[in-house]
Each structure stands twice: as C-alpha cells, then as structure tokens.
C-alpha cells in the first residue's frame, strides 16, 4: 500500500506520498529451519538483504519535489519461533511465539527534480 501523511518540522508541515512500492530483490544467503521437540519450529535467517523501488513526493509551504527512490536494507537477521499444537482435534494451526529482527545498514537513494 501507498504511504501518505504529514510531519511537522520547525516552521511548517511536510506532506509526503510514497507510492508504487515494489520489492525488487530479496537475498537469503543463510536460512535454516529446525524442529523444537514438543513445541514447534524455529526459523533463522542470517545476513539477508532487501531492495525496494518506489515513487516519492514531498510538499512544504516553500517547495515541492518528486521522483523515484531505492531503499536497500542489508545485514538483516531474523529469528522466529512458531508453535504447532499437536492436539488432533482439528486442522493444524501455527502461531508466532516470538520474533526478533535486526538490520545493519539502510541505504536510501532519492532521484528528483531538485
């Protein structure tokens, strides 16, 4: 979905619109899934990266600008634990028990008219 909003900075508001958000690359060089006896599943992803392309525009009382942008997030680490009750009373269900995510670097490039 598009991100539309405004923020107050100093003497005025900045209105922004981020649209046409597309994930263009995902790299998972290190990923593993392991069973946790009696409790569920553990997913570990290490050193992942993600690239997103988008359109952006901003408007203030003094100027406006718009263009294309790229966000590259790298050194992403995720550890998630899912529980899988084994009660045989219905369909198997999976629920997220815990999740921890960290990212190391974020590189943002904006190309605009200004």
C-alpha positions in Angstrom: 0.0 0.0 0.0 1.0 3.6 -0.5 2.3 5.6 2.4 0.7 9.1 2.7 1.0 11.5 5.5 2.5 14.6 7.0 5.1 15.6 9.6 5.6 18.8 11.4 9.1 20.2 11.2 10.2 23.6 12.5 8.0 26.3 10.9 5.7 24.1 8.8 4.3 20.8 7.7 5.9 18.4 5.2 3.4 16.3 3.3 4.7 13.1 1.8 3.5 10.4 -0.5 5.4 7.1 -1.2 3.7 5.0 -3.9 4.3 2.2 -6.3 6.3 0.3 -3.7 7.9 -2.8 -5.2 10.3 -5.3 -3.7 12.8 -5.9 -6.5 15.3 -8.2 -4.8 15.5 -10.5 -1.7 18.6 -12.4 -0.8 18.6 -15.1 1.9 22.2 -16.4 1.9 21.8 -18.2 5.2 18.4 -19.6 6.3 17.6 -22.6 8.4 14.5 -24.3 9.9 14.7 -26.6 12.8 12.2 -28.6 14.9 11.9 -27.8 18.6 10.7 -31.1 20.1 7.3 -30.8 21.7 6.9 -27.1 21.0 7.3 -26.0 17.4 9.6 -24.7 14.7 12.5 -22.3 14.7 13.3 -20.2 11.7 16.7 -18.4 11.5 17.7 -16.1 8.6 21.1 -14.5 8.6 22.7 -11.7 6.6 19.7 -11.2 4.4 19.1 -8.2 2.2 16.1 -6.5 0.6 15.8 -3.9 -2.2 12.7 -1.7 -2.7 11.9 0.7 -5.5 9.3 3.4 -5.2 7.9 6.8 -6.3 8.0 9.6 -3.8 6.8 13.2 -3.5 7.0 15.9 -0.8 5.4 19.2 -0.4 6.0 22.1 2.0 4.9 25.7 2.1 8.2 26.6 0.4 8.8 23.9 -2.3 7.7 20.6 -3.7 9.6 17.8 -5.3 9.1 14.2 -6.5 10.9 11.4 -8.2 12.0 7.7 -7.9 13.8 6.1 -5.0 15.5 2.9 -4.0 16.0 1.6 -0.5 18.5 -1.2 0.2 18.4 -2.9 3.6 21.3 -5.3 4.4 22.7 -7.3 7.2 19.2 -8.4 8.2 18.9 -11.1 10.9 15.6 -12.8 11.8 14.9 -15.4 14.5 11.3 -16.6 14.7 9.7 -19.4 16.8 6.3 -20.9 15.8 4.3 -23.1 18.0 2.4 -26.0 16.5 -0.1 -27.6 18.9 -0.5 -31.3 18.4 -4.0 -31.9 19.7 -5.5 -33.8 16.8 -8.9 -32.1 17.4 -9.0 -30.1 14.2 -6.8 -28.6 11.5 -3.2 -28.0 12.3 -2.6 -24.4 13.4 0.7 -22.4 13.6 1.1 -19.3 15.7 4.1 -17.0 16.1 5.5 -17.3 19.6 8.5 -15.0 19.3 10.3 -12.9 16.7 13.5 -10.9 16.8 14.7 -8.9 13.8 17.8 -6.6 13.4 19.1 -4.8 10.4 22.6 -3.4 10.0 22.6 -1.0 7.0 20.0 1.0 5.2 20.9 2.9 2.0 18.3 5.3 0.6 18.8 7.0 -2.8 16.3 9.6 -4.0 16.3 11.0 -7.5 14.2 14.0 -8.0 13.8 17.3 -9.9 15.7 19.3 -7.3 
